[in-house]
């Protein structure tokens, strides 16, 4: 710093602390990044997460279409069983608890990655996978029981919409479990590399989104369906 520079001046020392010159210029002596490179490009982590959010939004649009179809066809039972006849509130409550708990343990796994603790990360990811697998087992069991009672997707428009909506969510859970297993293997072999951490972050976003969608299914399909 120059001998004549005062502590409050924006001199060479300030420029070193402010490499993008965000504190210079502008009407009030402060200028923020304009998005044309003055603030520097976004990190790879940010751009990957932003792109994955766009994917999740497209997935939510798909689920919105299934929800809309179910809302229209919910009473089109064609004289067959209704949700009140088929749904088991206790089973669905257990499923909800399993999935919400898996989201919590997934968050604990993310915190473990920040500490770079391999044992804790793998343990919490394993618990997350087991909870998700238990959820999926109960869902498949429910579908099998309904089909065994001649209440399959071909029985009525209501059941077609139900199997399509809930089955789509279950398919996402199954794919998420495959993704989780792959991430656990990559993390074990390659360690806490930046690309692995980005993929784990995207998995966390995906898993939390499935929780949000399931809460909507639990409320709009099972709770309302069992009361009609």
C-alpha positions as CSV (number, residue, x, y, z in Angstrom):
1,X,0.0,0.0,0.0
2,X,1.3,3.5,-0.8
3,X,2.6,5.7,2.0
4,X,-0.1,8.2,1.3
5,X,-3.0,5.8,1.2
6,X,-5.4,6.1,4.1
7,X,-7.1,3.1,5.8
8,X,-10.5,3.9,4.2
9,X,-9.1,4.4,0.6
10,X,-9.7,2.0,-2.2
11,X,-6.1,1.6,-3.1
12,X,-4.0,-1.3,-4.1
13,X,-4.6,-3.2,-0.8
14,X,-8.3,-3.0,-1.3
15,X,-8.0,-4.2,-4.8
16,X,-6.3,-7.3,-3.6
17,X,-9.1,-7.9,-1.2
18,X,-11.7,-7.1,-3.8
19,X,-10.5,-8.8,-7.0
20,X,-13.7,-8.1,-8.9
21,X,-13.8,-4.4,-7.9
22,X,-17.3,-4.8,-6.6
23,X,-16.7,-1.9,-4.2
24,X,-15.7,0.7,-6.9
25,X,-17.8,2.9,-9.2
26,X,-21.5,3.2,-9.4
27,X,-23.8,5.9,-8.1
28,X,-23.0,5.3,-4.4
29,X,-19.5,4.0,-4.9
30,X,-20.7,0.4,-5.0
31,X,-21.2,-1.7,-8.1
32,X,-22.4,-5.3,-8.2
33,X,-21.5,-7.8,-10.9
34,X,-23.5,-7.3,-14.1
35,X,-23.5,-10.9,-15.3
36,X,-21.0,-10.1,-18.1
37,X,-18.0,-11.6,-16.4
38,X,-17.2,-8.8,-13.9
39,X,-18.2,-11.0,-10.9
40,X,-16.5,-14.1,-12.4
41,X,-18.3,-17.2,-13.8
42,X,-20.4,-19.4,-11.5
43,X,-18.8,-22.4,-10.1
44,X,-19.3,-25.9,-11.6
45,X,-21.2,-26.9,-8.5
46,X,-23.7,-24.0,-8.9
47,X,-24.2,-24.6,-12.7
48,X,-24.8,-28.3,-12.2
49,X,-27.3,-27.7,-9.4
50,X,-29.1,-25.1,-11.4
51,X,-29.4,-27.5,-14.4
52,X,-30.7,-30.2,-12.1
53,X,-33.3,-27.9,-10.7
54,X,-34.6,-27.4,-14.3
55,X,-34.8,-31.2,-14.7
56,X,-36.7,-31.5,-11.4
57,X,-39.2,-28.8,-12.6
58,X,-39.8,-30.8,-15.8
59,X,-40.4,-33.9,-13.6
60,X,-42.9,-31.9,-11.4
61,X,-44.8,-30.9,-14.6
62,X,-45.2,-34.6,-15.5
63,X,-46.5,-35.4,-12.0
64,X,-48.9,-32.4,-12.3
65,X,-50.4,-34.0,-15.3
66,X,-50.9,-37.3,-13.4
67,X,-52.4,-35.4,-10.5
68,X,-54.8,-33.6,-12.9
69,X,-55.9,-36.9,-14.5
70,X,-56.5,-38.5,-11.1
71,X,-58.5,-35.5,-9.9
72,X,-60.8,-35.8,-12.9
73,X,-61.1,-39.6,-12.7
74,X,-61.2,-40.1,-8.9
75,X,-64.9,-40.8,-8.9
76,X,-65.0,-42.8,-12.1
77,X,-65.1,-46.2,-10.4
78,X,-67.5,-47.9,-12.9
79,X,-69.3,-49.6,-10.0
80,X,-66.0,-51.0,-8.6
81,X,-64.2,-50.4,-5.4
82,X,-63.4,-46.9,-4.2
83,X,-60.4,-45.6,-2.3
84,X,-62.3,-46.0,1.0
85,X,-62.7,-49.7,0.2
86,X,-59.0,-50.3,-0.8
87,X,-56.7,-47.9,1.0
88,X,-55.1,-48.9,4.3
89,X,-54.3,-45.8,6.3
90,X,-51.9,-47.6,8.7
91,X,-49.8,-48.9,5.8
92,X,-49.7,-45.5,4.1
93,X,-48.8,-43.8,7.4
94,X,-45.9,-46.2,7.8
95,X,-44.8,-45.6,4.2
96,X,-44.9,-41.8,4.8
97,X,-42.8,-42.1,8.0
98,X,-40.2,-44.3,6.2
99,X,-39.8,-41.9,3.3
100,X,-39.7,-38.7,5.4
101,X,-37.1,-40.3,7.7
102,X,-35.1,-41.3,4.7
103,X,-35.0,-37.7,3.6
104,X,-33.7,-36.8,7.1
105,X,-31.0,-39.4,7.0
106,X,-30.0,-38.3,3.5
107,X,-29.5,-34.8,5.0
108,X,-27.3,-36.3,7.7
109,X,-25.2,-38.0,4.9
110,X,-24.8,-34.6,3.3
111,X,-23.5,-33.1,6.5
112,X,-21.1,-36.0,6.8
113,X,-19.6,-35.3,3.4
114,X,-18.9,-31.7,4.6
115,X,-16.8,-33.3,7.4
116,X,-15.2,-35.7,4.8
117,X,-16.2,-38.6,7.0
118,X,-16.4,-41.7,4.8
119,X,-17.7,-44.0,7.5
120,X,-20.6,-41.6,8.5
121,X,-21.4,-40.7,4.9
122,X,-21.7,-44.4,3.9
123,X,-23.6,-45.3,7.0
124,X,-26.3,-42.6,6.6
125,X,-26.5,-43.3,2.8
126,X,-27.1,-47.0,3.6
127,X,-29.8,-46.2,6.1
128,X,-31.4,-43.9,3.5
129,X,-31.4,-46.7,1.0
130,X,-32.9,-49.2,3.4
131,X,-35.7,-46.9,4.4
132,X,-36.4,-46.2,0.7
133,X,-36.4,-49.9,0.0
134,X,-38.8,-50.6,2.8
135,X,-41.1,-47.9,1.4
136,X,-41.0,-49.4,-2.0
137,X,-41.6,-52.9,-0.6
138,X,-44.8,-51.8,1.1
139,X,-46.0,-50.1,-2.1
140,X,-45.4,-53.2,-4.2
141,X,-47.2,-55.2,-1.6
142,X,-50.2,-52.8,-1.8
143,X,-50.3,-53.1,-5.5
144,X,-50.1,-56.9,-5.4
145,X,-52.9,-57.0,-2.8
146,X,-55.2,-54.7,-4.9
147,X,-54.6,-56.7,-8.1
148,X,-55.3,-59.9,-6.2
149,X,-58.7,-58.4,-5.2
150,X,-59.5,-57.8,-8.9
151,X,-58.8,-54.1,-8.4
152,X,-56.1,-53.7,-10.9
153,X,-55.5,-50.7,-13.2
154,X,-57.9,-52.1,-15.8
155,X,-60.9,-52.3,-13.4
156,X,-61.9,-48.6,-13.7
157,X,-60.6,-45.2,-14.7
158,X,-60.1,-44.4,-11.1
159,X,-57.8,-47.3,-10.6
160,X,-56.0,-46.6,-13.8
161,X,-55.2,-43.0,-12.7
162,X,-54.3,-44.3,-9.2
163,X,-51.8,-46.9,-10.5
164,X,-50.3,-44.4,-13.0
165,X,-49.7,-41.7,-10.4
166,X,-48.5,-43.8,-7.4
167,X,-46.7,-46.2,-9.7
168,X,-44.8,-43.3,-11.4
169,X,-43.7,-42.1,-8.0
170,X,-42.6,-45.7,-7.0
171,X,-40.6,-45.9,-10.2
172,X,-38.8,-42.8,-9.3
173,X,-38.0,-44.2,-5.9
174,X,-36.7,-47.4,-7.4
175,X,-34.5,-45.5,-9.8
176,X,-33.3,-43.3,-6.9
177,X,-32.2,-46.4,-5.0
178,X,-30.2,-47.5,-8.0
179,X,-28.6,-44.1,-8.2
180,X,-27.9,-44.2,-4.5
181,X,-26.1,-47.5,-4.7
182,X,-24.0,-46.2,-7.6
183,X,-23.1,-43.1,-5.6
184,X,-22.1,-45.2,-2.6
185,X,-19.8,-47.4,-4.8
186,X,-18.2,-44.4,-6.5
187,X,-17.7,-42.6,-3.2
188,X,-16.0,-45.7,-1.7
189,X,-13.7,-46.1,-4.7
190,X,-12.9,-42.5,-5.7
191,X,-13.4,-40.7,-2.4
192,X,-14.7,-37.1,-2.0
193,X,-13.9,-35.9,-5.5
194,X,-15.7,-32.7,-6.6
195,X,-17.7,-34.5,-9.3
196,X,-18.8,-37.2,-6.9
197,X,-20.0,-34.5,-4.4
198,X,-21.9,-32.7,-7.2
199,X,-23.7,-36.0,-8.0
200,X,-24.5,-36.6,-4.4
201,X,-25.9,-33.1,-4.1
202,X,-28.2,-33.7,-7.1
203,X,-29.3,-37.0,-5.6
204,X,-30.2,-35.2,-2.4
205,X,-32.3,-32.7,-4.4
206,X,-34.0,-35.6,-6.3
207,X,-34.8,-37.5,-3.1
208,X,-36.2,-34.4,-1.3
209,X,-38.4,-33.7,-4.3
210,X,-39.8,-37.2,-4.1
211,X,-40.7,-36.5,-0.5
212,X,-42.6,-33.4,-1.5
213,X,-44.5,-35.3,-4.2
214,X,-45.3,-38.1,-1.8
215,X,-46.8,-35.7,0.7
216,X,-49.1,-34.5,-2.0
217,X,-50.0,-38.1,-2.9
218,X,-50.6,-38.9,0.7
219,X,-52.9,-35.9,1.2
220,X,-54.8,-35.8,-2.1
221,X,-55.0,-39.5,-2.9
222,X,-55.0,-41.5,0.3
223,X,-56.4,-39.1,2.9
224,X,-59.1,-37.7,0.7
225,X,-59.7,-41.0,-1.0
226,X,-60.3,-42.9,2.3
227,X,-62.8,-40.3,3.4
228,X,-65.0,-40.4,0.3
